[in-house]
Amino acid sequence: MMDIMGIQNMIPHRYPFLMVDRIIEMEPNVRAVGIKNVTVNEPFFQGHFPGNPIMPGVLIVEAMAQLAGVLAFSSGMQGSSVYFMSIEKAKFRRPVVPGDQVKIEIKVLQQRGNVWRFSGQALVDEKVVSESEFTAMVMASEIRRGEKEK
């Protein structure tokens, strides 16, 4: 459905912080499913944890948010960045380790203007490893820079 180049055309994230490798399903304004292939070469494994590499839970939630950003932009939302407003009900069920393929599923719960509310879950081998609800705002970079200058 969408490869890494298409994803990079939608959101500003780049290596080493791009957490979605492919999008396999997309239903604008409704849901999206993406893939993160976890390799032993991920830079966060150097310190989390040496000898027992585990993907940090906050990066799994970040992967959900990045997929949600692609969904928002694919739904016609204009802007250049998506910012977290809240993260709720985050749960981490089992560790994600090198060699895992994480399937990320996002659903739109609500959308008003440029504010979106999502639910997401991450699965490895069809078993839930993490889930969360979160709210995010789509903004243009120019607006953000202008507000900082005031």
Sequence and secondary structure as in RCSB ss.txt:
>XXXX:A:sequence
MMDIMGIQNMIPHRYPFLMVDRIIEMEPNVRAVGIKNVTVNEPFFQGHFPGNPIMPGVLIVEAMAQLAGVLAFSS
GMQGSSVYFMSIEKAKFRRPVVPGDQVKIEIKVLQQRGNVWRFSGQALVDEKVVSESEFTAMVMASEIRRGEKEK
>XXXX:A:secstr
 B HHHHHHHS   TTS    EEEEEETTTEEEEEEE  TT GGGGTS TTS    HHHHHHHHHHHHHHHHHHT
T   SEEEEEEEEEEEE S   TT EEEEEEEEEEEETTEEEEEEEEEETTEEEEEEEEEEEEE HHHHHHHHH 
